[in-house]
Amino acid sequence: MKFTLAWLKDHLDTSADAASIAETATNIGLEVETIEDKGASLAAFTVARVISAAPHPNADKLRLCVVDTGNGTTQVVCGAPNAREGLIGVFAPPGTYIPGSDFTLSVAKIRGVESRGMLVSERELQLSNEHDGIIELPAGTPIGTPAAAALGLTDPVIDVAITPNRGDCTSVYGIARDLAAAGVGKLKDGAVAPVSGRFPSPIRTSLEFPLGAENAAPMFAGRVIRGVKNGASPEWLQKRLKAVGLRPISAIVDVTNLVAHDRGRPLHAFDGAKLKGHMRARFARPGETLLALDGKRYALDDEMVVIADDDAARGIAGVMGGEETGCTESTTDIFLESALFDPVLTARTGRKLGIISDARYRFERGVDPEFVIPGLELATRLLLDLCGGEPSDIVVAGAPPAWQRMIPFAAAEVKRLAGLELPPPTIVRILTNLGFVV
């Protein structure tokens, strides 16, 4: 579970630095695996501008670029298809270690022409798997400045190992809550304001399970948002996702990924124009298949929960959505889904199909049953801000399962179980900060 220090501070009011956060997290059982400071590791990379890009005299697919590094000009041989005059990118001088390719750059002759440096791709900086072209920075980015700052990578990234019993910490907010209970700052208010619907949802939701199997999907909520304009998400959102290793796709998809990582609430957006009739959660039918978002077609069985419309399965519940109803740049109406799925069934389905996804990672550990509707509202507000449109009323099938219970607890048990001498007021404070009512 990765998060940046600035992202954590969106939810935690603290002046603690990354090292202090990591020490406290490890002490309370959230083992910190790494603290990555891209600003330091990418210090040699700078912002540069391509002054000219001429064909290489001895190779059709290479270009001979003159690059302004902010500290003079240099010649670079580049094979990227987007290398062109005026492009602002990321430059590595000779002597720089290229982490994504695991080599140290040197002055070289490429097809008989000297190249004194390199214009790099995201994969070469280990920012993503993107290697179709070199990085393109916005016009006006100051030449010669540190690339890490231009890419929004000066914020330390903390990676925490989450054990299977800590589904509450598969979100930045959940980790902030634990740290606040440990005395590292104060947890900020995480309440989500509802978004009023402007029309009845034309798509309804239902739960269609045999008697005794209702826990397969206890709750299925959703709403239509019509008149959206999909496209690239804003720079702040892309930088936030990239910092933790997520690839920006589009504004709609990026919002669902942000809410999943920020609040531990997986969501899925269907292209409303591609759906037939109403939506329901049910078991897959024998012989049913689904072309998933990873481009693979999966054979389903009757122990797997799916999200389906009137015609067919459109998503593997808690695991992955379907490609045929996925959102694209031409999407104008969406159906936004927020649901609860049984953790054991979700894990079993993921293992059978060999699918590892961020949604499965969270659902199989257990998600907050009370955040189905707030998560839907939070994503709605972000989508309206970024993509426009107008929302319908929320439709809900089922309800959160009864999970609250009373636990008698003797203060002396803390000493017996943990070896800690804590007075009752301290125990009450810690439990209250974790969300318990004492």
C-alpha positions as CSV (number, residue, x, y, z in Angstrom):
1,M,0.0,0.0,0.0
2,K,1.8,3.1,-1.3
3,F,1.0,6.7,-0.4
4,T,2.9,10.0,-0.5
5,L,3.5,12.1,2.6
6,A,1.4,15.0,1.2
7,W,-1.4,12.6,0.4
8,L,-1.4,11.3,4.0
9,K,-1.5,14.9,5.3
10,D,-4.7,15.4,3.4
11,H,-6.2,13.3,6.2
12,L,-3.8,13.7,9.0
13,D,-3.0,17.0,10.6
14,T,0.7,16.5,11.5
15,S,4.1,18.1,11.1
16,A,5.9,14.7,11.2
17,D,8.3,13.9,8.4
18,A,8.4,10.6,6.4
19,A,11.0,9.0,8.7
20,S,8.8,9.6,11.8
21,I,5.7,8.4,10.1
22,A,7.5,5.2,9.0
23,E,8.8,4.5,12.5
24,T,5.4,4.9,14.2
25,A,3.7,2.9,11.5
26,T,6.1,0.0,12.0
27,N,5.7,0.2,15.8
28,I,1.9,-0.2,15.5
29,G,2.1,-3.2,13.1
30,L,2.1,-1.5,9.7
31,E,5.5,-2.6,8.5
32,V,7.1,0.0,6.3
33,E,8.9,-1.7,3.4
34,T,10.4,1.4,1.8
35,I,10.6,5.1,1.8
36,E,11.3,6.3,-1.8
37,D,12.4,9.9,-2.4
38,K,12.3,10.4,-6.1
39,G,13.6,13.9,-5.7
40,A,16.9,12.4,-4.5
41,S,17.2,9.4,-6.8
42,L,16.3,11.4,-9.9
43,A,18.5,14.4,-9.1
44,A,20.6,14.0,-12.2
45,F,17.6,14.3,-14.6
46,T,16.6,17.8,-15.7
47,V,14.0,19.6,-17.9
48,A,15.2,20.2,-21.4
49,R,13.8,21.5,-24.7
50,V,14.4,20.1,-28.2
51,I,15.7,22.9,-30.4
52,S,15.7,20.9,-33.5
53,A,15.1,17.3,-34.6
54,A,16.5,16.3,-37.9
55,P,16.6,12.8,-39.6
56,H,19.7,10.7,-38.6
57,P,22.0,10.5,-41.7
58,N,22.5,6.7,-41.3
59,A,19.2,5.4,-39.8
60,D,15.6,6.0,-40.9
61,K,14.0,5.5,-37.5
62,L,16.4,7.7,-35.5
63,R,16.5,11.5,-35.2
64,L,19.4,13.8,-34.4
65,C,18.2,16.3,-31.8
66,V,19.9,19.4,-30.5
67,V,18.8,19.9,-26.9
68,D,18.8,22.9,-24.7
69,T,19.5,21.6,-21.2
70,G,19.4,25.0,-19.5
71,N,23.2,24.8,-19.2
72,G,24.0,24.9,-22.8
73,T,23.1,22.8,-25.8
74,T,24.0,19.2,-26.6
75,Q,23.5,16.6,-29.3
76,V,21.2,13.6,-28.6
77,V,20.4,10.7,-30.9
78,C,16.8,9.7,-30.2
79,G,14.6,6.9,-31.5
80,A,11.3,8.0,-30.0
81,P,8.5,8.7,-32.5
82,N,7.4,11.9,-30.6
83,A,10.9,13.5,-30.7
84,R,10.3,16.8,-32.4
85,E,11.3,20.5,-32.4
86,G,9.8,22.4,-29.4
87,L,9.2,19.3,-27.2
88,I,10.0,19.8,-23.5
89,G,11.1,16.6,-22.0
90,V,13.5,15.0,-19.5
91,F,17.2,14.9,-20.2
92,A,19.9,12.6,-18.7
93,P,23.5,13.7,-19.2
94,P,26.4,11.2,-19.6
95,G,27.2,9.5,-16.3
96,T,23.5,9.3,-15.2
97,Y,22.2,5.9,-14.0
98,I,19.0,5.0,-15.8
99,P,17.0,3.0,-13.3
100,G,14.4,1.5,-15.7
101,S,17.1,0.1,-18.0
102,D,19.7,-0.6,-15.3
103,F,22.7,1.0,-16.9
104,T,24.9,4.1,-16.6
105,L,24.7,6.4,-19.6
106,S,27.9,7.3,-21.4
107,V,28.9,9.3,-24.5
108,A,28.3,6.9,-27.4
109,K,28.3,6.8,-31.2
110,I,25.0,5.6,-32.5
111,R,25.2,4.7,-36.2
112,G,28.3,6.8,-36.6
113,V,26.9,9.9,-34.8
114,E,27.9,11.0,-31.3
115,S,25.1,11.2,-28.7
116,R,25.9,13.1,-25.5
117,G,23.0,12.2,-23.3
118,M,19.4,10.9,-23.5
119,L,15.8,12.0,-23.6
120,V,14.0,9.4,-21.4
121,S,10.6,7.7,-21.3
122,E,8.5,7.0,-18.2
123,R,9.6,3.4,-18.1
124,E,13.2,4.5,-18.0
125,L,12.5,6.4,-14.9
126,Q,10.4,3.6,-13.5
127,L,7.3,5.8,-13.4
128,S,5.2,3.4,-15.5
129,N,5.5,0.8,-18.3
130,E,5.0,3.6,-20.9
131,H,7.8,3.3,-23.5
132,D,6.2,4.3,-26.7
133,G,7.7,7.8,-26.6
134,I,9.8,10.1,-24.5
135,I,8.2,12.1,-21.6
136,E,6.4,15.3,-22.7
137,L,6.2,18.1,-20.1
138,P,3.8,21.1,-20.4
139,A,4.8,24.1,-22.4
140,G,6.4,26.7,-20.1
141,T,8.1,24.2,-17.8
142,P,11.3,25.9,-16.9
143,I,14.3,24.5,-18.7
144,G,17.2,23.2,-16.6
145,T,15.1,22.7,-13.5
146,P,15.0,19.3,-11.7
147,A,12.8,16.9,-13.6
148,A,11.5,15.4,-10.3
149,A,9.9,18.7,-9.4
150,A,8.4,19.1,-12.8
151,L,7.0,15.6,-12.6
152,G,5.6,16.1,-9.1
153,L,7.9,13.6,-7.6
154,T,9.5,15.5,-4.8
155,D,7.1,14.1,-2.3
156,P,8.4,11.0,-0.4
157,V,6.5,7.7,-1.2
158,I,6.0,5.4,1.7
159,D,5.2,1.7,1.0
160,V,3.4,-0.2,3.8
161,A,3.0,-4.0,3.9
162,I,-0.7,-4.8,4.6
163,T,-1.5,-8.2,6.2
164,P,-4.7,-9.9,5.1
165,N,-6.5,-9.0,8.4
166,R,-5.9,-5.2,7.9
167,G,-8.4,-4.3,5.3
168,D,-9.0,-1.1,7.2
169,C,-5.5,0.0,6.1
170,T,-5.8,-0.5,2.4
171,S,-6.5,3.2,2.1
172,V,-4.6,6.4,2.9
173,Y,-7.5,7.4,5.2
174,G,-7.3,4.2,7.1
175,I,-3.5,4.5,7.7
176,A,-4.0,8.1,8.8
177,R,-6.6,6.9,11.4
178,D,-4.2,4.4,12.8
179,L,-1.4,7.0,13.0
180,A,-3.7,9.5,14.7
181,A,-4.6,6.9,17.3
182,A,-0.9,6.4,17.9
183,G,-0.5,10.1,18.6
184,V,1.0,11.2,15.3
185,G,-1.3,14.2,14.7
186,K,-5.0,14.5,14.5
187,L,-7.3,12.7,12.0
188,K,-9.2,15.2,9.8
189,D,-13.0,15.0,9.3
190,G,-13.6,12.3,6.7
191,A,-17.4,13.0,6.3
192,V,-18.7,13.1,2.7
193,A,-21.4,15.5,1.7
194,P,-24.2,13.9,-0.3
195,V,-24.8,15.1,-3.9
196,S,-28.5,15.6,-4.7
197,G,-29.9,13.7,-7.6
198,R,-31.6,15.7,-10.4
199,F,-33.7,13.0,-11.9
200,P,-34.8,9.4,-11.1
201,S,-32.2,6.8,-12.2
202,P,-33.4,5.1,-15.4
203,I,-31.3,2.0,-14.4
204,R,-32.3,0.1,-11.3
205,T,-30.2,-2.3,-9.2
206,S,-31.2,-5.7,-7.7
207,L,-29.7,-8.7,-5.9
208,E,-30.6,-12.1,-7.5
209,F,-29.2,-14.9,-5.3
210,P,-30.8,-18.2,-4.2
211,L,-32.0,-18.4,-0.6
212,G,-29.1,-18.8,1.8
213,A,-26.6,-17.1,-0.5
214,E,-27.6,-13.5,0.1
215,N,-24.2,-12.8,1.6
216,A,-22.5,-13.2,-1.8
217,A,-23.3,-9.5,-2.4
218,P,-25.3,-7.9,0.5
219,M,-25.6,-4.5,-1.1
220,F,-25.5,-3.0,-4.6
221,A,-25.9,0.8,-5.1
222,G,-25.4,3.0,-8.2
223,R,-26.5,6.1,-10.0
224,V,-26.5,7.4,-13.6
225,I,-24.5,10.5,-14.4
226,R,-25.4,11.9,-17.8
227,G,-23.8,14.5,-20.0
228,V,-20.2,13.9,-18.9
229,K,-17.2,14.8,-21.0
230,N,-14.4,12.2,-20.6
231,G,-10.8,12.9,-21.3
232,A,-7.4,13.2,-19.6
233,S,-7.6,13.9,-15.9
234,P,-6.0,17.1,-14.6
235,E,-2.3,17.2,-13.8
236,W,-2.8,17.0,-10.0
237,L,-4.7,13.8,-10.3
238,Q,-2.3,12.2,-12.7
239,K,0.7,13.1,-10.6
240,R,-1.0,11.6,-7.5
241,L,-1.7,8.3,-9.2
242,K,1.7,8.1,-10.9
243,A,3.4,8.7,-7.6
244,V,2.0,5.4,-6.2
245,G,2.5,3.4,-9.3
246,L,-0.9,3.7,-10.9
247,R,-1.2,4.6,-14.6
248,P,-3.6,7.4,-15.5
249,I,-6.2,6.3,-18.0
250,S,-9.0,8.9,-18.3
251,A,-10.8,11.2,-15.9
252,I,-13.6,8.8,-15.2
253,V,-11.4,5.8,-14.5
254,D,-8.8,7.9,-12.6
255,V,-11.5,9.1,-10.2
256,T,-12.6,5.6,-9.4
257,N,-8.9,4.6,-8.8
258,L,-8.4,7.7,-6.6
259,V,-11.4,6.9,-4.4
260,A,-10.3,3.2,-4.1
261,H,-6.8,4.2,-3.0
262,D,-7.8,7.2,-0.9
263,R,-10.7,5.7,1.0
264,G,-10.5,2.0,0.3
265,R,-13.8,2.0,-1.7
266,P,-13.5,0.3,-5.1
267,L,-16.0,1.5,-7.7
268,H,-16.7,0.8,-11.3
269,A,-18.0,3.1,-14.0
270,F,-20.0,1.5,-16.9
271,D,-20.7,3.3,-20.2
272,G,-24.4,3.7,-19.8
273,A,-25.0,3.6,-23.6
274,K,-23.6,0.1,-23.8
275,L,-25.8,-1.4,-21.1
276,K,-29.1,-3.1,-21.7
277,G,-31.9,-2.6,-19.2
278,H,-31.2,-2.8,-15.5
279,M,-28.3,-4.0,-13.4
280,R,-28.1,-6.8,-10.9
281,A,-25.6,-8.9,-8.9
282,R,-26.0,-12.6,-9.5
283,F,-24.0,-15.8,-9.8
284,A,-22.5,-16.5,-13.3
285,R,-24.4,-18.9,-15.5
286,P,-22.7,-22.2,-16.6
287,G,-20.8,-21.5,-19.8
288,E,-20.9,-17.7,-19.4
289,T,-17.8,-15.8,-20.4
290,L,-16.6,-12.2,-20.0
291,L,-14.1,-10.2,-22.0
292,A,-12.4,-8.2,-19.1
293,L,-10.6,-4.9,-19.1
294,D,-7.3,-6.7,-19.3
295,G,-8.2,-7.8,-22.8
296,K,-8.6,-11.5,-21.8
297,R,-11.8,-13.6,-22.1
298,Y,-12.6,-15.6,-18.9
299,A,-14.8,-18.6,-18.5
300,L,-17.0,-18.2,-15.5
301,D,-18.7,-20.7,-13.3
302,D,-21.8,-20.7,-11.0
303,E,-19.8,-19.9,-7.9
304,M,-18.6,-16.6,-9.2
305,V,-20.5,-13.4,-8.6
306,V,-21.0,-11.1,-11.6
307,I,-22.5,-7.7,-12.2
308,A,-24.9,-8.1,-15.2
309,D,-27.5,-6.2,-17.2
310,D,-30.5,-7.7,-18.9
311,D,-28.4,-9.4,-21.6
312,A,-25.1,-10.6,-20.1
313,A,-22.4,-10.4,-17.4
314,R,-20.7,-7.0,-17.6
315,G,-18.2,-7.4,-14.7
316,I,-16.6,-9.9,-12.4
317,A,-17.8,-8.7,-9.0
318,G,-15.0,-7.3,-6.8
319,V,-12.3,-8.3,-9.4
320,M,-12.5,-6.6,-12.8
321,G,-15.0,-4.9,-15.1
322,G,-15.8,-5.9,-18.7
323,E,-14.2,-4.3,-21.7
324,E,-17.4,-4.2,-23.8
325,T,-19.1,-1.7,-21.4
326,G,-15.9,0.2,-20.4
327,C,-15.7,4.0,-20.6
328,T,-13.9,5.7,-23.5
329,E,-13.4,9.3,-24.6
330,S,-16.7,9.1,-26.4
331,T,-18.6,8.1,-23.2
332,T,-21.3,10.7,-22.3
333,D,-23.5,8.7,-19.8
334,I,-22.2,6.5,-17.1
335,F,-23.6,4.1,-14.5
336,L,-21.5,4.3,-11.4
337,E,-21.5,1.2,-9.2
338,S,-20.7,0.8,-5.5
339,A,-21.3,-2.5,-3.9
340,L,-20.4,-5.0,-1.2
341,F,-19.1,-8.5,-2.1
342,D,-18.2,-11.5,0.0
343,P,-14.4,-11.5,0.7
344,V,-14.0,-15.3,0.5
345,L,-15.9,-15.6,-2.8
346,T,-14.0,-12.6,-4.2
347,A,-10.6,-14.2,-3.3
348,R,-11.7,-17.6,-4.6
349,T,-12.8,-16.1,-7.9
350,G,-9.6,-14.1,-8.3
351,R,-7.5,-17.2,-7.7
352,K,-9.5,-19.4,-10.1
353,L,-9.2,-16.8,-12.9
354,G,-5.6,-15.8,-12.0
355,I,-6.6,-12.1,-11.8
356,I,-4.8,-9.7,-9.5
357,S,-6.4,-6.3,-9.3
358,D,-6.6,-3.4,-6.9
359,A,-10.3,-4.1,-6.4
360,R,-9.7,-7.7,-5.5
361,Y,-6.9,-6.7,-3.1
362,R,-9.4,-4.6,-1.1
363,F,-12.5,-6.7,-1.3
364,E,-10.9,-10.0,-0.3
365,R,-9.6,-8.2,2.9
366,G,-12.9,-6.6,3.6
367,V,-14.1,-3.1,2.8
368,D,-16.0,-0.7,5.1
369,P,-19.6,-1.7,4.9
370,E,-20.7,1.8,5.9
371,F,-18.9,3.5,3.0
372,V,-20.8,2.1,0.1
373,I,-23.0,5.2,-0.3
374,P,-20.4,7.8,0.9
375,G,-17.9,6.4,-1.6
376,L,-20.4,6.7,-4.3
377,E,-21.1,10.3,-3.3
378,L,-17.4,11.2,-3.1
379,A,-16.8,9.8,-6.6
380,T,-19.9,11.6,-7.9
381,R,-18.6,15.0,-6.7
382,L,-15.2,14.4,-8.2
383,L,-16.7,13.4,-11.6
384,L,-19.0,16.4,-11.7
385,D,-16.1,18.7,-11.0
386,L,-13.8,17.1,-13.6
387,C,-16.3,15.9,-16.3
388,G,-19.4,17.9,-15.8
389,G,-22.8,16.3,-16.2
390,E,-25.8,15.8,-13.9
391,P,-26.4,12.9,-11.5
392,S,-29.5,10.8,-10.9
393,D,-30.9,9.8,-7.6
394,I,-29.0,6.8,-6.0
395,V,-30.6,3.4,-6.4
396,V,-29.9,0.8,-3.7
397,A,-30.6,-2.9,-3.4
398,G,-29.8,-4.6,-0.1
399,A,-28.2,-3.0,2.9
400,P,-24.9,-3.2,4.9
401,P,-24.9,-6.4,7.0
402,A,-25.3,-6.0,10.7
403,W,-21.7,-5.8,11.8
404,Q,-21.7,-3.8,15.0
405,R,-21.3,-5.7,18.3
406,M,-20.6,-5.1,21.9
407,I,-17.2,-6.4,23.2
408,P,-16.7,-6.6,27.0
409,F,-13.0,-5.7,27.6
410,A,-11.1,-5.6,30.9
411,A,-8.4,-3.0,31.1
412,A,-6.1,-5.6,32.7
413,E,-6.1,-7.5,29.4
414,V,-3.8,-4.9,27.8
415,K,-1.0,-5.8,30.2
416,R,-1.6,-9.6,29.9
417,L,-1.8,-9.6,26.1
418,A,0.6,-6.8,25.1
419,G,2.8,-6.3,28.2
420,L,2.0,-2.6,28.3
421,E,1.0,-0.6,31.4
422,L,-1.7,1.7,30.1
423,P,-4.1,3.5,32.3
424,P,-7.8,3.2,31.4
425,P,-8.1,6.8,30.1
426,T,-5.3,6.1,27.6
427,I,-7.0,2.9,26.5
428,V,-10.3,4.7,26.0
429,R,-8.5,7.5,24.0
430,I,-6.8,5.0,21.7
431,L,-10.0,3.0,21.1
432,T,-12.1,6.2,20.5
433,N,-9.5,7.5,18.0
434,L,-9.8,4.2,16.1
435,G,-13.5,4.6,15.8
436,F,-14.8,2.5,18.7
437,V,-17.6,3.7,20.9
438,V,-16.5,3.1,24.5
